[in-house]
Amino acid sequence: MKPFSILFGALCVVATMQASNVSYTADDSSIFPNPERGFIIMLEGHLTKKAPYAVKGQENTLEKNMSKDQISLVLVHYYLDNFVTTSTLPDEILNAFDTDMQVLRDKGLKAIVRFSYTNKTYENGKGEESAKDATLAIAQSHISQYKSHWQANSDVIFVFQAGFIGAWGEWYYTDNYGNQEGKMNANRKALVDALLDAVPQDRCIQLRTPLFKTGYVGSTSPLNSSEAYKGTAKARLAHHNDAFLENYGDMGTYTDTAKQKPYIAQETLYVPLGGESCILDENVASSNASYAKTTAEMSRLHWTFIQSGYSTVVTNRWREDGTFDELNRKMGYRYQLVKGSYSDQVATGGTLSVNLQIRNNGYAPLYNERPAYIVLKNNNYSTSLKLSSDPRRWLPNGEVVTINEQLKIPTDMLGGTYELYLYLPDAYSSISSNPRYAVRFANKDVWVSSTGMNKLNASVTVSGGEVPPEPTPNAVLLPGTLNKANVSEYSSDMTWFNGDYFNFGPEDGLNTSRWAEWQVELRYPGKYIVSENMATADGTGHSWQLQLCDGETPVSTYVTPGKWEEGKIVYEDKWDLTAVPKGFYKLRVQNVMEWGQPKLQSITLEYDGLIPDGIPEQMADKYSDIPYDILGRPVDDSYKGITIYGGQKILQIQ
């Protein structure tokens, strides 16, 4: 079995390597979804035991906006107004969060998560507005109860917003945290402490103003490259602005723009900024939210996301004057291949030379960890070689990064010619094989939607490895199903019943002389689950012997327990073919129980559990009706083996 490993660039450089040089054509006009960036919509729910969801039930809204504005992010806003004085949340409320996140996962979306206790303010008798939020103790209790649910769904959480305090969770109008106070105080700090503990450690938490962050970390020095991604509070606390372009200070977001905007501009090279515009006056929108001002401010401060529907005074104007489409292309990252040079030939155990230039034409970088692979792929084999370059450090606004690495080829790789791909899947294994969560590059003729890979339009010939065998006509690829349609040979006294079944039992009850044989290809040594489909056992017994033979020599034998059943039967123990070399064999089946008249329709061998080592699983588009094999190749209904279909791994049988 081929080991599957992540291979890092070697330190040595081969100076005499022949190379293919490729230039790429930029696509500066297309609008398409990419993970963790762009326009967003907000879904909200005022939670009760009978109505605990904010996302479930809104699937049509999600689909509409995915189609209309190519969204990949959803602000999911949970109101706990019915639990302001209740320390313990019902299980229905907590478990509904898991359900909501699964809806997003099923659609290839991620969440910006916010909790708050009210969306209303009131006159507090002191000449100012306030809002009925929960006490710090109750908020801390709720956060601790949600912790395991947030952790379990970290794969589909892009970023968390601090929330919990004041109206809309924006930390201004509040009964419990210093009303209209713009600085970090003890209660606010204690809430951030609770969030930093409960929110997944690899996810940022956005605060409403820069003063809240500087007050918490105790420094006005912005985050720098050496401090980024360390998991500290400074590296995790980010920013959101829900009054974008309202005025130069954005309704109090900034108290000193000359200092705080440069601070945010530096911070957002490493932590995300997003939000909404609250302009309701068309004249203000006309002045403040012009194409020039909007794009300049987003570029300067590295905006990643903004609401598509609030305020409509602003977003409608953007749609009319072309700003909306420009933002839809450039918010967040927009990576483009510029040119590349790759080895033409390499031996197994040698190094593949990769020199690749990538431009980030977006306003911001990536923020969550994401690997980058060079994938070598053909019809027989595929391997992923991890780049040491960190995509989070591919900086925005037209910056070009040069990747110059030497990647080691596996010593046991099959010989042949391989196409090269650049692949940036999600870091979480739960969604890493879903192409909706992979990064698409803004170039013409590079994106492969079925796999989430970007073609590099280059190939390399690998020499010195085992050459894949020529296929044997009519051989059944294991895993697969053995039946009448693909049988190679059977004993001379075998008779057919009902057109589709083998009869393994003569009337005298002695049935061990009957057998059926198939030509098979064992391409993936490992453990196999054995199941059968019986027409009927006629109330009698059967026990199958499966014998794998190299020519006439048995190399492995599996005997099922005695059964007195019919229909589909799956055996709990496995047939272990781990030590059997891959290749072509005969697989003989016979009933070794000395009585009974079983009528067999098929025997199925399914690969147990994980995709075989050395072969990265490729997931078909969730909504595609085209099945793919485990190498990412489209197959038809005649294919028998592990198949990726409708976002699930299945065994396709005839």
HELIX and SHEET records of a PDB file:
HELIX    1   1 GLU A   59  ASP A   69  1                                  11    
HELIX    2   2 ASP A   81  PHE A   83  5                                   3    
HELIX    3   3 ASP A   91  ASP A  106  1                                  16    
HELIX    4   4 LEU A  136  ALA A  152  1                                  17    
HELIX    5   5 SER A  154  VAL A  156  5                                   3    
HELIX    6   6 ALA A  167  GLY A  169  5                                   3    
HELIX    7   7 ALA A  186  ALA A  198  1                                  13    
HELIX    8   8 PRO A  210  VAL A  217  1                                   8    
HELIX    9   9 ALA A  233  ARG A  236  1                                   4    
HELIX   10  10 THR A  257  GLU A  267  1                                  11    
HELIX   11  11 GLU A  282  ASN A  288  1                                   7    
HELIX   12  12 TYR A  291  LEU A  301  1                                  11    
HELIX   13  13 THR A  312  ASP A  321  1                                  10    
HELIX   14  14 THR A  323  LYS A  330  1                                   8    
HELIX   15  15 PRO A  391  ARG A  393  5                                   3    
HELIX   16  16 PRO A  435  TYR A  437  5                                   3    
HELIX   17  17 LYS A  484  ASN A  486  5                                   3    
SHEET    1   A 5 GLY A   9  ALA A  10  0                                        
SHEET    2   A 5 GLU A 399  LYS A 408 -1                                        
SHEET    3   A 5 THR A 351  ASN A 360 -1                                        
SHEET    4   A 5 TYR A 335  SER A 343 -1                                        
SHEET    5   A 5 ALA A  19  SER A  23 -1                                        
SHEET    1   B 9 GLY A  38  HIS A  46  0                                        
SHEET    2   B 9 LEU A  73  TYR A  79  1                                        
SHEET    3   B 9 LYS A 110  SER A 116  1                                        
SHEET    4   B 9 ILE A 157  GLN A 161  1                                        
SHEET    5   B 9 ILE A 205  LEU A 207  1                                        
SHEET    6   B 9 LEU A 237  ASN A 241  1                                        
SHEET    7   B 9 LEU A 273  GLY A 275  1                                        
SHEET    8   B 9 TRP A 303  GLN A 307  1                                        
SHEET    9   B 9 GLY A  38  HIS A  46  1                                        
SHEET    1   C 2 TYR A 122  GLU A 123  0                                        
SHEET    2   C 2 GLU A 129  SER A 130 -1                                        
SHEET    1   D 5 GLN A 345  ALA A 347  0                                        
SHEET    2   D 5 MET A 453  SER A 463  1                                        
SHEET    3   D 5 GLY A 416  TYR A 423 -1                                        
SHEET    4   D 5 TYR A 373  LYS A 377 -1                                        
SHEET    5   D 5 SER A 382  LYS A 386 -1                                        
SHEET    1   E 3 GLN A 345  ALA A 347  0                                        
SHEET    2   E 3 MET A 453  SER A 463  1                                        
SHEET    3   E 3 TRP A 447  VAL A 448 -1                                        
SHEET    1   F 3 VAL A 476  LEU A 478  0                                        
SHEET    2   F 3 TRP A 515  LEU A 522  1                                        
SHEET    3   F 3 GLU A 489  TYR A 490 -1                                        
SHEET    1   G 5 VAL A 476  LEU A 478  0                                        
SHEET    2   G 5 TRP A 515  LEU A 522  1                                        
SHEET    3   G 5 GLY A 583  ASN A 591 -1                                        
SHEET    4   G 5 TRP A 544  ASP A 550 -1                                        
SHEET    5   G 5 THR A 553  VAL A 559 -1                                        
SHEET    1   H 4 GLY A 480  ASN A 483  0                                        
SHEET    2   H 4 LYS A 599  TYR A 607 -1                                        
SHEET    3   H 4 TYR A 501  ASN A 503 -1                                        
SHEET    4   H 4 TRP A 496  PHE A 497 -1                                        
SHEET    1   I 4 GLY A 480  ASN A 483  0                                        
SHEET    2   I 4 LYS A 599  TYR A 607 -1                                        
SHEET    3   I 4 LYS A 527  THR A 536 -1                                        
SHEET    4   I 4 GLY A 567  ASP A 576 -1                                        
SHEET    1   J 3 TYR A 628  ASP A 629  0                                        
SHEET    2   J 3 GLY A 641  TYR A 645 -1                                        
SHEET    3   J 3 GLN A 648  GLN A 652 -1                                        
END                                                                             
